[in-house]
Amino acid sequence: MPTGNKKTFLGRPVKYSTEIISGITTFLTMAYIIFVNPDILSAAGMDRASLIIVTCLVTGLITIASGLITNSPIAMAPGMGLNAFFAFSLVLNEGIPWEQALGIVFISGLVFFFLSLAGLRKKLLKAIPPELMNSIAVGIGVFIAFMGLQNLGIIVKSDATLVSAGKITGSVVIGLIALLIMIVLEINRIRGALLIGIVFATLLSLITGDAHLPEKLVSFNFDISPVFGKLDIIGALKISFIAPIFTLMFMDLFDSMGSLLGLAREADMIDQDGEIPQLGKLLSIDAAATMVGSVFGTSTTTTYVESASGIAAGGRSGFTSVITGSLFLLFILFVPIIVIVPGIATAPALIMVGFYMIRNIVKIDFKDIEIGFPSFVIIIMIAFSYSISHGLAFGFLAFSILKIFKGKIREIRPALWIIIILSLFYFIV
């Protein structure tokens, strides 16, 4: 396609040179997931090399589909926080086999899809106080940062105090240097800060011997059989899995709606009535992507707020997403290089992602104990219990109990009672 001239893409006026730059910008901003998502999911016992291919494949295909179907510059990929819930809460903490956990992901996507078609998503979102939604993001942020600190070796296990500070070894220093690079680049608003930090730490690791050069740089062996089609939907159809299914669905709903509302404003996707015409399609694609992703072998797929970088660069049409998705597909060829990236290189990225999510804490009014305390419960229980589902269940129950004791039970909307009952059911089961 020609660049530099104003033409149209799916009926929308575009300048292709701008859209290409925007697509590259979005890719650079979110490319860290190629390294981080497989690292997190492999903790559940899944094959890391296959997960790298699946991450690129699912992100590429779904992002291209988003661009072509909705004509919007919005990328989708396996969600941070959602992958942590999958690996650490479902598999490691609750002992659910990862195949069944993928089945849970599929069913949650199916529920989300029907809710989107039925138009119930808005009722659920309006029923949940925004402070609780923000506290979920903060809690997951603390959780992910804690994981990053563990992977880096700054936080280690202690029999006396559960956790303690680790020794400052050579590998820890490499990780800290990478973290500093990411922070400095972010301060200077340089795109791809996390990716640059990961690459720098990997290069240092090669020099120190903590990582080793691959035998080849490019591979055409696209074997994803260790994870593809391994989901166990039948095994996930248990009453005891109702709570995690809805937890995943709600997490995806909160994440997607919050991201889409913010991105739509930046991308001029709001109509005269203040609505987002493509919102229903985008949420349906998000839900369908979760189902498709679980079949391929990855955790819940969601809308990526990093799309804002491409939008800020001028991206306004789906062609931006087509470029972003195509770059992810291209990176499948470079799996041998990605495989050598050590944990000390991706750990700083986890810490930065945690930082990004924790910033939502300023949106919570802790002076109002009625909403501040349940938010506090969600944050600390997600982090300290090492379980996102525990944190949500404790938080929503705390919210309902305080409202009841204050005589404000009518302030709890009907849709929220569904979540509260599910939270109670979670503990009973």
N, C-alpha and C positions, 0 to 999 in steps of 0.2 A: 504493500500500500504506500502511496506517496506520503511524504512527510513535509511539514512546513506550510501546507496549504489547508485552509479551513474547509472541511468537508463534513460528512455526516457518518455516524456509526449507529446503525439501528434507528435512524430517524432523528438522532440528536446531533446538533452541530458540534464538531470537535476539531481541534488542531492536533494532528497525529503526532507531531514532534513533541508537543507538550504531554500528550497521553503516554507516549513511550517513556519519557523521562520520569513521569509520575509512577508508572508501573515498576520501573527499575528501583525507584526510591522506596516504594512499599516493600518490594522484595528484600532490599538491603536491610530495612528496618525490622522485618520479622523473620529473616533467614536463620536467626539463632535457634528457631524451633527444630530445624533439621538436625541439630546436635542435641538439644536439650530434651525434646520429646522422647526420642529413643532411650536416652539415659534414664529418664524417670520410669518409663514403662518396662525397661529391661530389669528393673529392680523387682518386678513381679514374676521374673523367670522367663520372659519372652526373649526371642532371638533378636539381638541388637542390630545386626546387619540387615535383617529383613525389615525391622522397624524403620530404619533410615529410608529404605526404598518406599515403604508404605506411607511414611510421613510426607515425602515429596510427592508421591503419586496422588494421594487423597487431597492434599492441599492444592496441587496443581489442577486436578480435574474439577474439584468443587469451586475453586475460585474462578476458573474459566466459565463454568456453568452459571455462576452468579452473575458474571459480566454479560453473558449472552442472553440470559433469561430476564434479568431485571435491568440491564443496561446501566449498572451502577458501579462505581469504582471501589467496591467493597470486597475484601479478601476474607476467606474462611479457612480455618485450619484446626487441628486438634488443640483444644483449649488448655492453657496453663491453669492449674488449679483443678480442673476437671481430670487431667491425667494424674495429678497427685492423689485425688480422691480414689481413682481407679486402682492405682498401684499400692498406695500405702493404707488407705482405709479399707477397701474391699478385699484386696488380695492378702496383704501382709498382716493387717490388724485383725480382720474378721476371718481370715483363713479360707476365703472363697477362691477356688481355682480360677486362673485367669480366663479360661475358656468360658466358664459360667459368668464371670464378670463382663466379658464381651457380650454375652447374651443379655445381661442386665442393661448394658449400654444400648443395644438394639431395641429392646422393649421401651426404654425411656424415650428414645427417639421416635418410636411409633406413637407413644402417648402424646408427646409434644406435637407431632404431625397432626393428629386428630384434633388436639386442642386448637391448633392454628386454623384448621379448616372450619372448626365450629365457632371460632371467634371468642373462645373463653379466655384466651391469654390476657386480654385487657382487664377482665374482671379480677383475675388472680393478681396481676401487677398492682391494680388500684387498691386491692385489699391489704397488701403488705406495706407497712410504713417504710418510707425510703431510708430511714436510719438503719433499720434491720438489714435492708439490702446492701447498704454501704458497709455495715459491720461484717457481712459475709466476705466481701472483697478484702477488708482489712485482715480478718482472721486467716484467710487463705494466703494473704501476703506474708504474714508472720510465719505461717507454716512453711511456705516455699523458701523464704529467707533462711529459716532454721535448717531446712534440708541442704541448702547451698553451703551454709557454714559447716555442716557435718561433712559434706562431700569434699570440702576444701581442707578439712582437718583442723579447723580452728576450734570447733566444738567436738568433744569426744565423750564416749561413755564413761561413767564413773559409778562404781558400786556404792560409794559413800553418799554421793549427792546426785545420782542419776546422770547428770552431765557436768562437764568441767571444761576449762580451756585446754586446748591441745598445745603441743610443742611447735615452735616456729621452725619448721624444717625448710629445706631448699624448695620442695614442691609447693609448700604453703606460700613462700615468698613469691614464687611465680604466679600463683593465683591472686595474691594481693596486688602485684604489679598490674595484672590484667584488669582487676577491679578498678584500680586507680585510673587506668587508661580509659575504661568505659565511662567513669564519672567525668573525667576531663573532657572527653569527646561530647558527652551529653550536655555539659555546661556550655560548650561552644556550638551546640546544636548541629553537630556533624552526623549525618545519616549513617546508619549501620554501625553505631557505636558498639553494640554487644557483639556483632559479628567480627568487627576489627579486634576487639579484646580477646575473643576466642581464638582467632587466627594467631595473634601475637603470642598468647600463652602456649599454643601448640608448637610454634616455632622454637620458643625457649625450651620446651620439653624435649624437642628433638635434639637440641644442643646438649642438654644435661643428661640425656639418655632415659628420661621418663616416658618418652614416646619413640617410636621407630618408623622409619620411612616404609611406605607400602611397596610391595613388589611391582605394582603397576599403578598408574595414575587414573586410568579409565577402565571401566568394566562394562561389558554387555551382558553380564550374567544377572538377570533380574529375578532371582529366586526369592519369592515371598511365601513359599509353601509352608515354612515353619509356623506362620501366623495366619495366612489367608484361609478363610472358610472354617476356622477352628472354633468359632463361637458356638456356645451350647445354649440355644434358646429354650429348649425343653427343660434343661437343668435349671434355668433361671426362673421358671414358672413355679415359684414357691411362695407361700404366704409370707414367709420370713423375709423375702426380698422386696416386698412392696415398698417399704421405707427407702431402701437405697435406690430403687427405680425412680420414685418420686423426688428423692433428693437430687439425683442427677438431672432429672427433667427440670426441676426448679432452678438449679444452679445454671443450667444452660439457658433457661428462659430469662433469668435476671441478667446474665452476662450479655446475651444477644440483644435484648431490648435496650439495656443501658447503652451498649456500644452503638446500636443502630440509631437511636434517638440523637446521640451526639454527632455521629458521622453524617447523618442525613442533613442536619443543619449546615454543617461545613460544606457539604457537596451540593447545596441548593436543591435538595430533593423534597422540600416542603411545599405543599400547594397553598393556594390562597386561604384555605380554611384551617391552615396549620397542621394538616394531616400529611402522612407519608404514603403516597399512593402505592408504592412498591413494598410497603412493610409486610403485608400478608405473604407476598411471594418470597421475600427474603427470609422470613421466619420458616416458611414451608421448606425452602431450600436448606436452611440450617438443620431442620429436623431430618430431612431426607439424607443430608450429608452425614449425620450421626449414624443412621442406619447403614449407609454404604460403608462408612469408615469402620464400623464394627465387623462387617463382613470381611473387609481387607485385613483387619487386625489391629485397629488403633482405638483409642478412647474417644470420648465425645468431641465432635467437631463443633466449632462455634464461630461467631463473627469476631474478627480481629480489629481491635481499636487502633492497631498500628497502621491501618488503612488511612488514618488521618494524615500520615506523613505524605502519602501520594496525593491526597486531596489538597493538602497545603501546597504541593508542587504544581497544582493546576489540573489534576485529574478530575474529570466530571462525567465520564461515560464508562460503559462496560469495557471499552478497549484497554483501559488502564488495568482492569482485572485480568484480561486476556494475556497481557504482557507479564504481569506478576505470576500468574499460574503457569505460563510457558517456561519461565525461568526456573520454577520449582521442578517441573518435569525434566528440564535440561540437567539439573543437578543429580538426577538418578545415575547418570553416567559416572559421577565422581564419588561413588560410595567407597572405593578403596581409600581415598584420601580422608573422608569423613570418619571412617572406622577408627583411624589412628588417633583421633582427638581424645585426649585423656580427660578424666573427670575433673582434674584441677583446672582445666580450661573452660568447662561448662559451668562449674560451680559459681564463679563470679556472676555469670549471666542469671542464674537462679536468684542470687542475692539482689541483683538489680531489678528483676521482675517483681520480687517481693517488695522492694522499695516503691515501685510504681503503684502497686496495689494498696500499700499501707497509706498512701497519700489521701485516700478516701476518708480517713479518720476525721479530717477537718469538717466533714459534712454531718457529723454526729453531735448532737447537743447533749453532752454528758451532765449538764446542769439539771436537765429534766430527768430525774431518776426513773420515772415510769418507762421511758424509752431508752435512757442511757444505760441502765443496769442490764436489761436484756441484751443490748448491743455489746456491752462489756462481757457478758457471759458467752456470747457467740464467739467473740474474738479469742478469749483465753482458753475456752474449751476446745476450739479447733486446734490451737497450737499445742496446748498441754496434754490433751488426750490423744494427740496424733490421729485425730479422726474428724473429718469435716462433718460427717453425718451426726456424730455425737454433739458437736458444737451447735449445729442447726436445731436439733431436737431440744437440747437444753435451753437454747435462747428463745425459741417460740413458746415453750412451756412457761418459761419465766415471764414472758410478755403477757400471756393469758392470765396467769395467776395474779400478777400485779393489777391487771385491769379488773379482775373479779373482786379482789379485796378493796379496790378503790371505788367499787360500785359503778364501774364504767363498762360493764359487760356489753352494752349496746354499741360501744365503739369498735368492738371486734366484728368485722364484716363477715357475712356468711361464707364467702370463699376462703377466708383465713381460717375458719373453723376446720376446714378440710385438712389444712396443713397442720394445725394443732392436734387434731385427732390422729393423724399419721405419725406425728412426733411421739405422742403417747403410746401408740401402737408399736412404734420402733423399740421402746424400752420394754414393753410387755413381752414382745416376741423374743 
